[in-house]
Amino acid sequence: MIGADAHLLIVDDDERIRTLLQKFLIRHGFLVSAARDAGHARRLLQGLDFDMIVLDVMMPGEDGVSLTRAIRDRSTTPILLLTARAETEDRIKGLEAGADDYLPKPFEPKELLLRINAILRRIPEPPAAPTVPNLLSLGGIRYDTERGELWQGDEPVRLTATEAHLMRIFSARPGEAISRAQLVEELGRGDGQAQERAVDVQITRLRRKLESDPKSPRYLQTVRGSGYMLAPD
């Protein structure tokens, strides 16, 4: 889903940046709504469905990380954080809160457009009732490799766009260790140690949905010196 099919929410307290981003993204075929702060964004989210949220971290009142955490408690809508902070730890906090990606300020609008489209391409289709799927069994969890859906009993397990992409990568190679560098490349992120740490955060989040004891993972294992491996029953 890209371009005119997607409705974006831009949240930034800087009116100039908010207006520039809105005009730029509209020119590239998106439907765009804008909010001036977290409270305004919450009101819009109560009445509208969005395909993606582009959210500034540093805002007066409730900041972007706190709002990300609140959104993620009830929604898997992809979130891209805009942050003026260069420190890796601050970016990791955003990912731990549930963001799918981050983009440090200042940035080129073209890079923002590329990031948005890359995330939107990873959005899984809404879950449907399973028929005769090709399943991987992960204890009480099962993964439909054809539909890219995760189920616990008769209930779908919500996955973010990044988590769904990771499951597709791992399920294509069950029992095979995949390095962090490979995962970074297949997720379409830049290279570098910070991006590998970001993958570690996403793995931690995914384990919470797969494992009965995420601290001692049985199904999404760490293979020392090699990376991560999905080990279905």
C-alpha positions as CSV (number, residue, x, y, z in Angstrom):
1,M,0.0,0.0,0.0
2,I,1.7,3.2,-1.1
3,G,0.8,6.6,-2.5
4,A,-2.9,7.6,-2.8
5,D,-4.0,4.4,-1.0
6,A,-2.5,5.6,2.3
7,H,-3.7,8.1,4.9
8,L,-0.9,9.6,7.0
9,L,-1.0,11.5,10.3
10,I,1.8,14.0,10.8
11,V,2.3,15.1,14.4
12,D,4.7,18.0,15.0
13,D,4.5,21.1,17.2
14,D,6.5,23.1,14.7
15,E,3.8,24.6,12.4
16,R,6.3,25.3,9.6
17,I,7.7,21.8,9.5
18,R,4.1,20.4,9.8
19,T,2.9,22.4,6.9
20,L,5.9,21.7,4.7
21,L,5.6,17.9,5.3
22,Q,1.9,17.9,4.7
23,K,2.3,19.7,1.4
24,F,5.2,17.6,0.3
25,L,3.4,14.3,1.0
26,I,0.2,15.4,-0.6
27,R,2.2,16.2,-3.8
28,H,3.4,12.6,-3.7
29,G,-0.1,11.2,-3.6
30,F,-0.8,10.6,0.1
31,L,-3.9,11.7,2.0
32,V,-2.5,13.6,5.0
33,S,-3.9,14.9,8.3
34,A,-1.8,16.9,10.7
35,A,-1.8,17.4,14.5
36,R,0.0,20.1,16.5
37,D,0.7,18.0,19.6
38,A,-0.1,14.6,21.3
39,G,-3.5,15.7,22.6
40,H,-4.6,16.8,19.2
41,A,-3.3,13.6,17.7
42,R,-5.2,11.5,20.3
43,R,-8.4,13.3,19.3
44,L,-7.9,12.6,15.6
45,L,-7.0,8.9,16.3
46,Q,-10.3,8.5,18.1
47,G,-12.3,9.3,15.0
48,L,-10.1,8.4,12.1
49,D,-8.1,5.3,10.9
50,F,-4.6,6.0,9.6
51,D,-2.2,3.8,7.6
52,M,0.8,5.4,9.2
53,I,1.9,8.0,11.8
54,V,4.9,10.3,11.4
55,L,5.6,11.5,14.9
56,D,8.0,14.1,16.3
57,V,9.7,13.0,19.5
58,M,10.4,16.4,21.1
59,M,7.1,18.1,21.7
60,P,5.8,20.2,24.6
61,G,3.6,18.3,27.1
62,E,3.4,14.6,26.2
63,D,6.4,13.6,24.0
64,G,6.5,11.3,21.0
65,V,7.8,8.3,22.8
66,S,5.0,8.4,25.4
67,L,2.4,8.8,22.6
68,T,4.0,5.9,20.7
69,R,3.7,3.7,23.7
70,A,0.0,4.7,24.2
71,I,-0.8,4.1,20.5
72,R,1.0,0.7,20.5
73,D,-1.1,-0.5,23.4
74,R,-4.2,-0.6,21.2
75,S,-3.0,-0.4,17.6
76,T,-0.4,-1.8,15.2
77,T,-0.5,1.3,12.9
78,P,3.1,1.8,11.7
79,I,4.9,4.7,13.5
80,L,8.0,6.6,12.1
81,L,9.6,8.8,14.7
82,L,11.3,12.1,13.8
83,T,14.0,12.9,16.3
84,A,16.5,15.7,16.7
85,R,18.5,13.6,19.1
86,A,21.5,11.9,17.7
87,E,22.2,9.5,20.6
88,T,21.6,5.9,19.9
89,E,20.0,5.3,23.3
90,D,17.3,7.8,22.6
91,R,16.5,6.1,19.3
92,I,16.4,2.7,21.0
93,K,13.9,4.1,23.5
94,G,11.6,5.0,20.6
95,L,11.9,1.5,19.1
96,E,11.3,-0.1,22.5
97,A,8.1,2.0,22.8
98,G,6.8,0.4,19.6
99,A,8.0,2.6,16.7
100,D,8.8,0.9,13.4
101,D,11.6,3.2,12.4
102,Y,13.2,6.6,13.1
103,L,14.6,9.4,11.1
104,P,17.0,11.9,12.7
105,K,16.6,15.6,12.0
106,P,17.5,17.4,9.8
107,F,16.5,15.1,7.0
108,E,15.9,15.3,3.2
109,P,12.2,15.1,2.4
110,K,13.1,12.4,-0.3
111,E,14.5,10.2,2.5
112,L,11.3,10.6,4.5
113,L,9.3,9.6,1.4
114,L,11.5,6.5,0.9
115,R,11.2,5.5,4.6
116,I,7.4,5.9,4.5
117,N,7.0,3.8,1.4
118,A,9.4,1.1,2.7
119,I,7.3,0.7,5.9
120,L,4.0,0.8,4.1
121,R,5.1,-2.0,1.8
122,R,5.7,-4.2,4.8
123,I,2.2,-3.9,6.3
124,P,0.5,-7.3,6.4
125,E,-3.0,-7.9,5.2
126,P,-5.6,-8.0,7.9
127,P,-6.0,-11.5,9.5
128,A,-8.8,-13.7,8.2
129,A,-10.1,-17.0,9.6
130,P,-7.6,-19.7,8.8
131,T,-8.7,-22.4,6.3
132,V,-6.1,-25.0,5.4
133,P,-3.0,-23.0,6.1
134,N,0.7,-24.0,5.9
135,L,1.4,-23.6,9.6
136,L,4.5,-23.5,11.8
137,S,3.8,-24.5,15.4
138,L,5.4,-22.5,18.1
139,G,4.0,-24.1,21.3
140,G,0.6,-22.4,21.8
141,I,1.2,-20.1,18.9
142,R,0.9,-21.0,15.2
143,Y,2.2,-19.0,12.2
144,D,0.4,-19.1,8.8
145,T,3.3,-18.8,6.4
146,E,1.0,-18.2,3.4
147,R,-0.9,-15.4,4.9
148,G,1.8,-14.0,7.2
149,E,-0.5,-14.3,10.2
150,L,0.2,-15.3,13.8
151,W,-2.5,-17.0,15.9
152,Q,-3.0,-18.0,19.5
153,G,-5.9,-20.4,19.5
154,D,-8.7,-18.7,17.5
155,E,-7.4,-15.2,18.2
156,P,-5.0,-13.4,15.8
157,V,-1.9,-11.9,17.4
158,R,-1.3,-8.4,16.2
159,L,2.0,-7.8,14.6
160,T,3.6,-4.4,13.6
161,A,4.8,-4.1,10.1
162,T,8.4,-4.7,11.2
163,E,7.4,-7.7,13.3
164,A,5.5,-9.2,10.4
165,H,8.4,-8.7,8.1
166,L,10.7,-10.4,10.6
167,M,8.4,-13.4,10.8
168,R,8.3,-13.7,7.0
169,I,12.2,-13.7,7.0
170,F,12.5,-16.3,9.7
171,S,9.7,-18.6,8.5
172,A,11.2,-18.8,5.1
173,R,14.3,-20.4,6.7
174,P,13.2,-22.3,9.9
175,G,16.1,-23.8,11.7
176,E,18.7,-21.6,10.0
177,A,20.6,-18.9,11.9
178,I,20.3,-15.4,10.3
179,S,22.8,-12.8,11.2
180,R,21.9,-9.4,12.4
181,A,23.5,-7.8,9.4
182,Q,21.4,-10.0,7.1
183,L,18.2,-9.0,9.0
184,V,19.2,-5.3,8.7
185,E,19.6,-5.7,4.9
186,E,16.4,-7.6,4.4
187,L,14.4,-5.1,6.5
188,G,15.6,-2.4,4.1
189,R,17.4,-0.4,6.8
190,G,20.8,1.4,6.6
191,D,23.9,-0.4,7.8
192,G,25.9,0.1,10.9
193,Q,26.0,-1.0,14.5
194,A,23.1,1.2,15.6
195,Q,20.8,-0.5,13.0
196,E,21.9,-3.9,14.4
197,R,21.0,-2.8,17.9
198,A,17.6,-1.7,16.5
199,V,17.1,-5.2,15.2
200,D,17.8,-6.5,18.7
201,V,15.0,-4.4,20.0
202,Q,12.6,-5.6,17.4
203,I,13.5,-9.2,18.2
204,T,12.8,-8.6,21.9
205,R,9.4,-7.2,21.1
206,L,8.6,-10.2,18.8
207,R,9.7,-12.7,21.5
208,R,7.1,-11.2,23.8
209,K,4.4,-12.4,21.4
210,L,5.9,-15.8,20.6
211,E,7.4,-17.0,23.9
212,S,5.9,-18.0,27.2
213,D,9.2,-16.9,28.8
214,P,10.7,-14.2,26.5
215,K,13.9,-14.1,28.7
216,S,14.5,-17.8,28.0
217,P,13.3,-18.1,24.4
218,R,12.5,-21.5,23.0
219,Y,11.3,-20.6,19.5
220,L,13.1,-17.4,18.5
221,Q,16.6,-18.4,19.6
222,T,19.9,-16.5,19.8
223,V,22.6,-18.5,18.1
224,R,25.9,-17.3,19.6
225,G,28.2,-15.8,17.0
226,S,25.6,-16.4,14.2
227,G,22.5,-14.3,14.9
228,Y,18.9,-15.4,15.4
229,M,17.0,-18.6,14.4
230,L,13.3,-19.6,14.4
231,A,13.0,-23.1,15.8
232,P,9.4,-24.4,15.4
233,D,8.1,-27.6,17.0
